[in-house]
Amino acid sequence: MSGAACNFLLLCRPGMTLQTRDRHLLIVTRIDRGVGLIHGSVEGIGDCRWGADGRLAGAPCGAAGPLDLRAPEEAAPRAPQHRVTLAEALDPANRAACCD
């Protein structure tokens, strides 16, 4: 789910934890659906407000910025990454290609 396609007014609930684009944690404190604002507290920043699209209310020219909300990632299981030890990576028998 991308942030542009996300309606945060429908998604958010008071007490819910989200992240900003710069990965600060925030707690949603209040939803004002009539005005279309989400109120919350960002760690290290303080109280902030966002619109339904997740953009920080009162941002200069409405431009995107680091305090915009990030849509929560869908809970899809991820395949574990294939990890290789340094010894395996340097073993000539394990190389898929050769550079001469």
C-alpha positions as a LaTeX table, in Angstrom:
\begin{tabular}{lrrr}
\hline
Residue & $x$ (\AA) & $y$ (\AA) & $z$ (\AA) \\
\hline
Met1 & 0.00 & 0.00 & 0.00 \\
Ser2 & 1.53 & 3.30 & $-0.99$ \\
Gly3 & 1.13 & 6.49 & 1.01 \\
Ala4 & $-0.58$ & 8.21 & $-1.95$ \\
Ala5 & $-3.29$ & 5.54 & $-2.08$ \\
Cys6 & $-3.84$ & 5.49 & 1.68 \\
Asn7 & $-6.68$ & 7.33 & 3.42 \\
Phe8 & $-5.28$ & 7.82 & 6.89 \\
Leu9 & $-8.61$ & 9.07 & 8.27 \\
Leu10 & $-10.06$ & 5.61 & 7.69 \\
Leu11 & $-6.92$ & 3.75 & 8.74 \\
Cys12 & $-5.95$ & 5.52 & 11.96 \\
Arg13 & $-7.37$ & 4.94 & 15.42 \\
Pro14 & $-6.49$ & 6.80 & 18.65 \\
Gly15 & $-3.59$ & 5.06 & 20.36 \\
Met16 & $-2.28$ & 3.60 & 17.09 \\
Thr17 & 1.47 & 3.80 & 16.45 \\
Leu18 & 2.75 & 4.85 & 13.02 \\
Gln19 & 5.98 & 6.19 & 11.54 \\
Thr20 & 6.85 & 9.39 & 9.74 \\
Arg21 & 8.80 & 9.34 & 6.48 \\
Asp22 & 12.00 & 9.96 & 8.45 \\
Arg23 & 11.09 & 6.99 & 10.70 \\
His24 & 10.12 & 8.86 & 13.85 \\
Leu25 & 7.50 & 6.97 & 15.83 \\
Leu26 & 4.22 & 8.72 & 16.50 \\
Ile27 & 1.12 & 7.92 & 18.50 \\
Val28 & $-2.25$ & 8.99 & 17.10 \\
Thr29 & $-4.04$ & 10.90 & 19.84 \\
Arg30 & $-7.22$ & 12.11 & 18.12 \\
Ile31 & $-9.04$ & 11.88 & 14.78 \\
Asp32 & $-11.10$ & 14.88 & 13.67 \\
Arg33 & $-13.01$ & 13.48 & 10.70 \\
Gly34 & $-15.19$ & 16.58 & 10.35 \\
Val35 & $-12.19$ & 18.77 & 9.62 \\
Gly36 & $-10.15$ & 15.95 & 8.04 \\
Leu37 & $-7.24$ & 16.04 & 10.49 \\
Ile38 & $-5.29$ & 13.44 & 12.41 \\
His39 & $-3.67$ & 14.61 & 15.64 \\
Gly40 & $-0.68$ & 12.85 & 17.15 \\
Ser41 & 2.52 & 13.15 & 19.08 \\
Val42 & 5.86 & 12.51 & 17.38 \\
Glu43 & 8.77 & 11.38 & 19.56 \\
Gly44 & 11.37 & 14.11 & 19.87 \\
Ile45 & 9.16 & 16.62 & 18.01 \\
Gly46 & 5.88 & 16.98 & 19.91 \\
Asp47 & 2.28 & 17.43 & 18.84 \\
Cys48 & 1.53 & 17.52 & 15.10 \\
Arg49 & $-1.46$ & 17.33 & 12.74 \\
Trp50 & $-1.85$ & 15.57 & 9.39 \\
Gly51 & $-4.42$ & 15.60 & 6.62 \\
Ala52 & $-6.27$ & 12.56 & 5.26 \\
Asp53 & $-3.46$ & 11.97 & 2.75 \\
Gly54 & $-0.83$ & 11.82 & 5.52 \\
Arg55 & 0.83 & 15.15 & 4.76 \\
Leu56 & 1.77 & 17.36 & 7.67 \\
Ala57 & $-0.87$ & 20.05 & 8.14 \\
Gly58 & 0.59 & 23.52 & 7.72 \\
Ala59 & 3.56 & 22.37 & 5.65 \\
Pro60 & 4.92 & 25.16 & 3.43 \\
Cys61 & 3.02 & 25.07 & 0.12 \\
Gly62 & 1.71 & 21.62 & 1.10 \\
Ala63 & 5.01 & 20.10 & 0.06 \\
Ala64 & 5.96 & 16.57 & 1.09 \\
Gly65 & 8.38 & 16.41 & 3.97 \\
Pro66 & 10.05 & 14.17 & 6.54 \\
Leu67 & 7.16 & 14.39 & 9.02 \\
Asp68 & 4.56 & 13.05 & 6.56 \\
Leu69 & 2.96 & 9.77 & 7.62 \\
Arg70 & 4.10 & 6.45 & 6.20 \\
Ala71 & 1.44 & 3.88 & 5.42 \\
Pro72 & 1.86 & 0.74 & 7.49 \\
Glu73 & 3.36 & $-2.05$ & 5.48 \\
Glu74 & 1.08 & $-4.92$ & 4.70 \\
Ala75 & 1.76 & $-7.93$ & 6.89 \\
Ala76 & 2.98 & $-10.13$ & 4.08 \\
Pro77 & 5.48 & $-12.80$ & 5.03 \\
Arg78 & 8.89 & $-12.17$ & 3.55 \\
Ala79 & 11.18 & $-14.90$ & 2.34 \\
Pro80 & 14.35 & $-15.07$ & 4.41 \\
Gln81 & 17.40 & $-13.57$ & 2.76 \\
His82 & 20.05 & $-15.97$ & 1.53 \\
Arg83 & 23.17 & $-15.29$ & 3.55 \\
Val84 & 26.66 & $-16.49$ & 2.67 \\
Thr85 & 29.72 & $-16.55$ & 4.86 \\
Leu86 & 32.91 & $-14.91$ & 3.67 \\
Ala87 & 34.59 & $-18.30$ & 3.34 \\
Glu88 & 31.77 & $-19.56$ & 1.10 \\
Ala89 & 31.89 & $-16.41$ & $-1.02$ \\
Leu90 & 35.64 & $-16.75$ & $-1.58$ \\
Asp91 & 35.55 & $-20.49$ & $-2.32$ \\
Pro92 & 36.21 & $-20.92$ & $-6.10$ \\
Ala93 & 33.87 & $-23.92$ & $-6.22$ \\
Asn94 & 30.92 & $-21.72$ & $-5.24$ \\
Arg95 & 31.40 & $-18.99$ & $-7.84$ \\
Ala96 & 28.71 & $-18.71$ & $-10.48$ \\
Ala97 & 30.84 & $-16.58$ & $-12.84$ \\
Cys98 & 34.48 & $-15.99$ & $-13.48$ \\
Cys99 & 36.31 & $-12.80$ & $-14.33$ \\
Asp100 & 39.52 & $-13.46$ & $-16.22$ \\
\hline
\end{tabular}
